[in-house]
Amino acid sequence: MSGDFPYIEGTIASATDFDNDGDLDVVCANSSSVFVLENEIQEPFGYATFSLHGSETPVPYGGPPTDLSLQDYNLDGYQDVLVGFGDPSSSTGTTDLYLFANQEGVGSERTLVDVTAVSGLSGNDKLAGFSVSDYNRDGLSDLYLTRPSSSTFFYKAKPTGSQDQNNWVGIRLKSSFGKNNTDGLGATVIVTAGAMIQTQVVDGGSGLASQHEPDLVFGLGDYVGTVSVQVKWPSGHVQNLSGVSTNQYKTISDDSPVIDNDSIEFSKVFHVNTGLETWEFTWETYNNSTPALDKVIFDLSGVPVQCQPDYGVLKAQWSRVTVVIVPIGGAKYRHTLTYEDVECKPRCQIPFYVKSAVVDCSSTSVEQLITTGSCLIIGK
């Protein structure tokens, strides 16, 4: 780390791309201050150092921070910071909410400005925790407060004064069949709107006596038009979408292929005129894949030489091998790999796997087994 950090001890923290430069910064709070450790990737080595920005002047808050959330409350394209301060377990003292706007600082730096007084959040009763969620799906972050000494309380967000609401896009991730978790936790989502590029990460939820909504909202300011979205799934699969409409939520489902192991079949046809066989492998996947990347992989480690096929791996690039993929409904696809002109392998057992893939993500089946019988001898 670089810079002077007088208020590091006792913080809570969360990560976001605070300055929209493509890397994750760290937003911190303690009983004296809210500040940002700005990530400054060092080239050419690619390691991170951090410099201190934000609300660096000590402020007499009502106690230690209890919760911190990062949301774009004014939808200008930059993440703002909401922090609760105080001790909810104490019978005395207050617990307060503070809202810090992410605004332009010196030069290209961003800074945090306390806008609590004009936000309508001041003067709360003792606070146990808060939950941030866009309950009416209008892009604005609403607040639900839990308070130990009085009833719960709800804040519905609205544009400031007569100001028109900025544009936005909401992203929800789902992985019904993929190798990722159901909600895409850990995925990085990058939204490009004209010259503005924003990066957010789906976390597992946080909050004291509550949990914030996992959906991501990207403010777009006065940008008009569609946006591009890139999702970097935890599995390593990268998914790109263009022409995504704004001012609404978009659910993005993981489209990487997943093999249905129960669907795998092997069959063969003997050709009397040649004495050779055609081997056919079929399997089904959830989601499509690239035919050129479909493979049948033989495990020949314990297979006698006379039982081994000509190729250890079958794929469309080899002669005598073809691959066909057809949709069969229900987000499923049937794959057929055909291997022509195979010499008969009498009384052999050959383990194999099938594999389907897109350019950056693959799915491999559990082990299967070919069991051959006797061969028909063709006289000359």
C-alpha positions as CSV (number, residue, x, y, z in Angstrom):
1,M,0.0,0.0,0.0
2,S,1.0,3.6,-0.5
3,G,-0.2,6.8,1.1
4,D,-1.0,7.8,4.7
5,F,-3.7,5.7,6.5
6,P,-4.5,7.2,9.9
7,Y,-7.9,5.6,10.3
8,I,-7.5,2.0,9.2
9,E,-8.1,0.2,12.5
10,G,-11.5,-1.2,13.3
11,T,-13.0,-0.7,9.8
12,I,-15.7,-2.5,7.9
13,A,-15.1,-2.6,4.1
14,S,-16.6,-3.6,0.8
15,A,-15.2,-3.7,-2.7
16,T,-16.4,-1.9,-5.8
17,D,-15.0,-0.1,-8.8
18,F,-15.3,3.3,-7.2
19,D,-13.7,5.3,-10.0
20,N,-14.8,3.2,-13.0
21,D,-11.3,2.4,-14.1
22,G,-11.9,-1.3,-14.4
23,D,-10.3,-2.6,-11.1
24,L,-11.9,-3.1,-7.7
25,D,-11.2,-0.4,-5.0
26,V,-12.0,-0.8,-1.3
27,V,-14.5,1.4,0.6
28,C,-13.9,1.5,4.3
29,A,-15.5,3.0,7.5
30,N,-14.7,3.2,11.1
31,S,-15.9,5.3,14.1
32,S,-14.1,8.3,12.7
33,S,-14.2,8.3,9.0
34,V,-15.4,6.9,5.7
35,F,-12.7,6.6,3.0
36,V,-11.6,4.8,-0.1
37,L,-8.5,2.8,-0.8
38,E,-8.2,3.4,-4.5
39,N,-6.6,0.5,-6.4
40,E,-3.8,1.6,-8.7
41,I,-2.6,-1.4,-10.7
42,Q,1.2,-1.2,-11.3
43,E,2.3,-2.0,-14.8
44,P,3.9,-4.2,-16.1
45,F,3.7,-6.5,-13.1
46,G,0.0,-6.2,-12.5
47,Y,0.1,-6.0,-8.7
48,A,-2.1,-3.5,-6.8
49,T,-1.1,-0.6,-4.6
50,F,-3.7,1.6,-2.9
51,S,-3.9,5.3,-2.2
52,L,-6.3,6.9,0.2
53,H,-9.2,9.1,-1.0
54,G,-12.6,10.2,0.2
55,S,-13.9,11.6,3.4
56,E,-10.5,11.8,5.2
57,T,-11.4,14.3,7.9
58,P,-12.4,12.7,11.2
59,V,-16.1,13.1,11.9
60,P,-17.7,12.5,15.4
61,Y,-20.1,9.6,14.5
62,G,-22.3,8.0,17.1
63,G,-20.2,4.9,17.4
64,P,-18.5,2.2,15.3
65,P,-19.9,1.3,11.9
66,T,-22.6,-1.4,11.9
67,D,-23.2,-1.8,8.2
68,L,-22.0,-0.5,4.8
69,S,-23.6,-0.8,1.4
70,L,-22.5,0.4,-2.1
71,Q,-25.3,1.6,-4.4
72,D,-25.6,4.2,-7.1
73,Y,-28.3,6.2,-5.3
74,N,-28.5,9.0,-7.9
75,L,-27.9,6.7,-10.9
76,D,-25.1,8.9,-12.2
77,G,-22.8,5.9,-13.0
78,Y,-20.8,6.0,-9.8
79,Q,-21.2,3.9,-6.6
80,D,-22.3,5.9,-3.5
81,V,-21.9,4.7,0.1
82,L,-24.5,4.2,2.8
83,V,-23.2,3.6,6.3
84,G,-24.9,2.9,9.7
85,F,-23.0,4.0,12.8
86,G,-23.6,3.3,16.5
87,D,-23.9,0.3,18.8
88,P,-27.3,-1.4,18.4
89,S,-26.7,-3.7,21.4
90,S,-26.4,-0.7,23.8
91,S,-29.4,0.7,25.5
92,T,-28.1,4.2,25.3
93,G,-26.8,6.3,22.4
94,T,-28.0,6.7,18.9
95,T,-27.5,4.8,15.7
96,D,-27.5,6.9,12.5
97,L,-27.4,6.5,8.8
98,Y,-25.1,8.5,6.7
99,L,-25.1,8.8,2.9
100,F,-21.9,9.7,1.0
101,A,-22.1,10.7,-2.7
102,N,-19.3,9.7,-5.0
103,Q,-18.4,13.0,-6.7
104,E,-15.6,14.5,-8.7
105,G,-12.5,15.3,-6.7
106,V,-9.2,16.8,-7.6
107,G,-8.1,16.1,-11.2
108,S,-9.3,12.6,-12.2
109,E,-9.8,11.5,-8.6
110,R,-13.2,10.7,-7.1
111,T,-14.1,11.8,-3.5
112,L,-16.9,11.1,-1.0
113,V,-19.2,14.0,0.0
114,D,-21.6,13.7,3.0
115,V,-25.1,14.4,1.6
116,T,-27.1,13.0,4.6
117,A,-28.6,16.3,5.5
118,V,-30.2,16.7,2.0
119,S,-31.1,13.0,1.5
120,G,-33.9,12.8,4.1
121,L,-32.1,10.1,6.1
122,S,-31.2,12.2,9.2
123,G,-33.0,12.0,12.5
124,N,-33.5,8.2,12.7
125,D,-34.3,6.3,15.9
126,K,-31.8,3.7,17.1
127,L,-30.9,1.4,14.2
128,A,-30.1,-2.3,14.4
129,G,-29.5,-2.7,10.6
130,F,-30.8,-1.9,7.2
131,S,-31.5,-3.7,3.9
132,V,-31.1,-2.1,0.5
133,S,-33.4,-3.3,-2.2
134,D,-35.2,-1.9,-5.2
135,Y,-38.6,-3.2,-4.1
136,N,-40.6,-1.5,-6.9
137,R,-38.1,-2.2,-9.7
138,D,-37.6,1.4,-10.8
139,G,-33.8,1.4,-10.5
140,L,-33.7,3.4,-7.3
141,S,-32.3,1.9,-4.1
142,D,-35.0,1.7,-1.4
143,L,-34.2,1.1,2.3
144,Y,-35.8,-1.1,5.0
145,L,-34.6,-0.3,8.5
146,T,-34.8,-2.6,11.5
147,R,-34.9,-0.7,14.8
148,P,-34.8,-2.4,18.3
149,S,-36.5,0.5,20.2
150,S,-39.3,1.2,17.7
151,S,-41.1,-0.2,14.7
152,T,-39.3,-1.0,11.5
153,F,-39.3,1.7,8.9
154,F,-39.2,1.9,5.1
155,Y,-37.7,4.6,2.8
156,K,-38.8,4.7,-0.8
157,A,-36.2,6.4,-3.0
158,K,-37.2,9.1,-5.5
159,P,-35.4,11.6,-7.7
160,T,-34.2,14.8,-6.0
161,G,-36.8,17.6,-6.3
162,S,-38.0,18.2,-9.9
163,Q,-35.0,16.4,-11.4
164,D,-35.7,13.7,-13.9
165,Q,-34.4,10.3,-12.9
166,N,-31.2,9.2,-14.6
167,N,-31.2,6.1,-16.8
168,W,-30.1,2.7,-15.6
169,V,-30.0,-1.0,-16.2
170,G,-30.4,-3.8,-13.6
171,I,-28.7,-7.2,-13.9
172,R,-29.7,-10.5,-12.3
173,L,-27.6,-13.6,-12.8
174,K,-28.9,-17.2,-12.9
175,S,-27.2,-20.5,-13.6
176,S,-29.8,-23.2,-13.7
177,F,-27.6,-25.9,-15.3
178,G,-24.1,-24.6,-15.2
179,K,-21.1,-25.3,-13.1
180,N,-21.6,-21.9,-11.3
181,N,-23.7,-21.4,-8.2
182,T,-27.4,-20.5,-8.8
183,D,-27.1,-16.8,-8.3
184,G,-23.7,-16.3,-9.9
185,L,-22.0,-15.2,-6.7
186,G,-18.5,-14.1,-7.4
187,A,-19.2,-13.2,-11.0
188,T,-17.9,-9.9,-12.4
189,V,-20.3,-7.9,-14.5
190,I,-19.1,-5.1,-16.8
191,V,-21.6,-2.7,-18.4
192,T,-20.5,-0.5,-21.3
193,A,-22.7,2.6,-22.2
194,G,-21.0,4.7,-24.7
195,A,-17.7,5.9,-23.2
196,M,-18.7,4.9,-19.6
197,I,-17.6,1.4,-18.4
198,Q,-18.7,0.2,-15.0
199,T,-17.6,-3.0,-13.1
200,Q,-19.4,-4.7,-10.3
201,V,-19.1,-8.1,-8.5
202,V,-22.0,-10.2,-7.3
203,D,-21.3,-10.9,-3.6
204,G,-23.0,-13.3,-1.2
205,G,-25.0,-10.7,0.5
206,S,-24.2,-8.6,3.6
207,G,-25.9,-6.6,6.3
208,L,-26.4,-6.5,10.1
209,A,-29.8,-8.1,11.0
210,S,-30.7,-8.0,7.3
211,Q,-29.3,-8.8,3.8
212,H,-29.0,-6.5,0.9
213,E,-30.4,-7.5,-2.5
214,P,-27.9,-9.3,-4.8
215,D,-29.2,-7.8,-8.0
216,L,-26.8,-5.2,-9.6
217,V,-28.0,-1.8,-10.7
218,F,-25.8,0.3,-13.0
219,G,-26.7,4.0,-13.2
220,L,-26.2,5.5,-16.7
221,G,-26.7,9.3,-16.1
222,D,-28.2,10.9,-19.1
223,Y,-27.0,8.2,-21.5
224,V,-29.6,7.2,-24.0
225,G,-29.4,3.9,-26.0
226,T,-28.7,0.2,-25.4
227,V,-25.7,-1.1,-23.5
228,S,-23.3,-4.0,-23.7
229,V,-22.9,-6.4,-20.8
230,Q,-20.1,-8.8,-20.2
231,V,-20.4,-11.5,-17.5
232,K,-17.2,-13.2,-16.2
233,W,-18.7,-16.3,-14.4
234,P,-16.8,-18.0,-11.6
235,S,-16.3,-21.0,-13.8
236,G,-14.2,-18.9,-16.1
237,H,-16.8,-18.7,-18.8
238,V,-17.1,-15.2,-20.3
239,Q,-20.6,-14.3,-21.7
240,N,-21.2,-11.2,-23.9
241,L,-24.5,-9.5,-24.7
242,S,-25.1,-6.5,-26.8
243,G,-28.2,-4.3,-27.4
244,V,-29.5,-4.7,-23.8
245,S,-32.3,-2.3,-23.2
246,T,-32.2,0.2,-20.3
247,N,-34.5,1.3,-17.5
248,Q,-35.4,-2.3,-16.8
249,Y,-33.9,-5.5,-15.2
250,K,-32.3,-8.1,-17.4
251,T,-31.9,-11.7,-16.2
252,I,-28.8,-13.3,-17.7
253,S,-28.6,-17.1,-17.6
254,D,-25.3,-18.9,-17.8
255,D,-25.1,-20.3,-21.4
256,S,-22.1,-22.6,-20.9
257,P,-22.8,-26.2,-21.9
258,V,-23.5,-28.9,-19.3
259,I,-23.6,-32.6,-20.2
260,D,-26.5,-34.8,-19.2
261,N,-24.6,-37.9,-18.2
262,D,-27.7,-40.1,-18.3
263,S,-28.2,-39.3,-22.0
264,I,-24.8,-40.7,-23.3
265,E,-25.2,-43.6,-25.7
266,F,-22.8,-45.7,-27.9
267,S,-23.8,-47.7,-30.9
268,K,-22.1,-49.3,-33.9
269,V,-23.0,-50.5,-37.4
270,F,-21.1,-53.3,-39.1
271,H,-20.7,-52.9,-42.9
272,V,-20.6,-56.3,-44.6
273,N,-19.1,-55.0,-47.8
274,T,-16.0,-53.6,-46.1
275,G,-15.7,-55.5,-42.9
276,L,-15.4,-52.1,-41.1
277,E,-17.7,-50.5,-38.5
278,T,-19.2,-47.1,-37.9
279,W,-19.1,-46.0,-34.2
280,E,-21.7,-43.4,-33.1
281,F,-21.7,-41.5,-29.8
282,T,-24.7,-39.4,-28.8
283,W,-25.2,-37.2,-25.8
284,E,-27.3,-34.2,-24.7
285,T,-26.3,-30.9,-23.2
286,Y,-28.1,-28.1,-21.5
287,N,-27.2,-25.0,-23.6
288,N,-25.4,-25.1,-26.9
289,S,-21.7,-25.5,-27.6
290,T,-19.2,-25.2,-30.5
291,P,-19.3,-28.4,-32.7
292,A,-15.6,-28.1,-33.4
293,L,-14.9,-28.4,-29.7
294,D,-17.0,-31.6,-29.2
295,K,-14.8,-34.6,-28.4
296,V,-14.8,-38.2,-27.4
297,I,-11.8,-39.0,-25.3
298,F,-10.6,-42.6,-24.8
299,D,-8.8,-43.6,-21.6
300,L,-6.3,-46.1,-23.1
301,S,-4.1,-46.4,-20.0
302,G,-5.1,-50.0,-19.4
303,V,-6.5,-51.0,-22.8
304,P,-4.5,-53.7,-24.8
305,V,-3.0,-52.4,-28.0
306,Q,-5.2,-54.6,-30.2
307,C,-8.3,-52.9,-28.7
308,Q,-7.1,-49.3,-29.1
309,P,-8.8,-47.1,-31.8
310,D,-6.7,-45.3,-34.3
311,Y,-7.3,-42.0,-32.5
312,G,-7.1,-41.4,-28.7
313,V,-9.3,-38.4,-29.1
314,L,-12.1,-38.1,-31.7
315,K,-13.0,-34.6,-32.9
316,A,-14.4,-33.0,-36.0
317,Q,-11.0,-31.9,-37.3
318,W,-10.0,-35.6,-37.9
319,S,-10.8,-37.5,-41.0
320,R,-13.6,-40.0,-40.7
321,V,-15.1,-38.0,-37.8
322,T,-18.1,-35.8,-38.1
323,V,-20.1,-33.9,-35.4
324,V,-23.7,-32.7,-35.6
325,I,-25.6,-30.7,-32.9
326,V,-29.4,-30.2,-33.1
327,P,-31.8,-28.4,-30.6
328,I,-34.3,-30.7,-29.0
329,G,-36.2,-28.2,-26.9
330,G,-36.1,-27.3,-23.2
331,A,-32.7,-25.6,-23.6
332,K,-31.2,-29.0,-24.5
333,Y,-29.2,-30.0,-27.6
334,R,-28.4,-33.5,-28.9
335,H,-24.8,-34.1,-30.0
336,T,-23.9,-36.9,-32.5
337,L,-20.2,-37.8,-33.1
338,T,-19.7,-40.3,-35.9
339,Y,-16.5,-42.3,-36.4
340,E,-16.3,-44.0,-39.7
341,D,-14.2,-47.0,-41.0
342,V,-13.2,-48.5,-37.7
343,E,-11.6,-51.9,-37.5
344,C,-13.6,-54.3,-35.4
345,K,-12.2,-54.7,-31.9
346,P,-13.1,-58.2,-30.7
347,R,-14.1,-58.6,-27.0
348,C,-12.7,-55.3,-25.8
349,Q,-13.6,-52.8,-23.1
350,I,-12.6,-49.2,-23.8
351,P,-13.4,-46.4,-21.2
352,F,-14.3,-43.0,-22.7
353,Y,-15.5,-39.6,-21.9
354,V,-17.5,-37.1,-24.0
355,K,-16.7,-33.4,-23.9
356,S,-18.6,-30.3,-25.1
357,A,-17.3,-26.7,-24.9
358,V,-17.5,-23.1,-25.8
359,V,-14.3,-21.1,-26.3
360,D,-13.7,-20.5,-22.6
361,C,-15.7,-23.1,-20.7
362,S,-16.1,-26.9,-21.1
363,S,-18.1,-29.7,-19.6
364,T,-16.8,-33.3,-19.4
365,S,-18.9,-36.4,-18.7
366,V,-18.4,-39.1,-16.2
367,E,-16.6,-42.2,-17.5
368,Q,-18.5,-44.4,-19.9
369,L,-17.5,-47.9,-21.2
370,I,-17.6,-49.4,-24.7
371,T,-17.9,-53.2,-24.6
372,T,-17.4,-55.0,-28.0
373,G,-18.4,-58.5,-29.0
374,S,-17.1,-60.9,-31.6
375,C,-16.1,-59.8,-35.1
376,L,-17.6,-61.2,-38.3
377,I,-14.8,-62.5,-40.5
378,I,-15.3,-61.5,-44.2
379,G,-13.7,-63.9,-46.7
380,K,-12.0,-62.8,-49.8
